[in-house]
Amino acid sequence: MLIISTTSSINLQAKLFRGFADPSRLSILEALRESECTVSDLVQTTGLTQPNVSNHLACLRD
């Protein structure tokens, strides 16, 4: 049982780090670190398209 729990924890950590591994997501996180932003604000700040920002935010939320 302990092995299953540890494997689950490791898989969760891997998913978290995959989320941080994308430069676009890191730029979004950096912008959000400064202050609360709307998707439109993030589009202007990062230079990404609105659908791209929305998709990255959904990935980060998950």
C-alpha positions in Angstrom: 0.0 0.0 0.0 2.8 2.4 0.8 4.3 1.8 -2.7 1.0 2.8 -4.4 0.8 5.9 -2.3 4.4 6.9 -3.1 3.9 6.2 -6.8 0.8 8.3 -6.8 2.6 11.1 -5.1 5.5 10.9 -7.6 3.1 10.9 -10.5 1.4 14.0 -9.1 4.8 15.7 -8.7 5.8 14.8 -12.2 2.5 16.4 -13.5 3.2 19.5 -11.6 6.7 19.9 -13.0 5.5 19.2 -16.5 3.2 22.1 -16.0 6.1 24.4 -15.1 8.3 23.1 -18.0 6.8 25.2 -20.7 8.3 28.7 -21.2 4.8 30.2 -22.0 3.4 28.9 -18.7 6.4 30.3 -16.9 5.9 33.7 -18.4 2.2 33.6 -17.4 3.2 32.7 -13.9 5.7 35.5 -13.8 3.1 38.0 -14.9 0.6 36.7 -12.2 3.3 36.9 -9.6 3.4 40.6 -10.2 -0.3 41.1 -9.8 -3.7 39.7 -10.5 -4.4 39.8 -14.3 -7.2 39.1 -16.7 -6.6 36.9 -19.8 -6.5 40.1 -21.8 -3.7 41.5 -19.5 -1.8 38.3 -19.9 -2.1 38.4 -23.7 -0.6 41.9 -23.7 2.1 41.0 -21.2 3.2 37.7 -22.7 2.5 38.3 -26.4 0.7 35.0 -26.6 -2.7 34.7 -28.3 -5.9 34.6 -26.2 -6.7 30.9 -26.9 -3.1 30.0 -26.1 -3.2 31.9 -22.8 -6.5 30.3 -21.9 -5.2 26.8 -22.7 -2.1 27.3 -20.6 -4.2 28.6 -17.7 -6.4 25.5 -17.9 -3.3 23.3 -17.8 -1.9 25.2 -14.8 -5.3 24.9 -13.1 -5.3 21.2 -13.6 
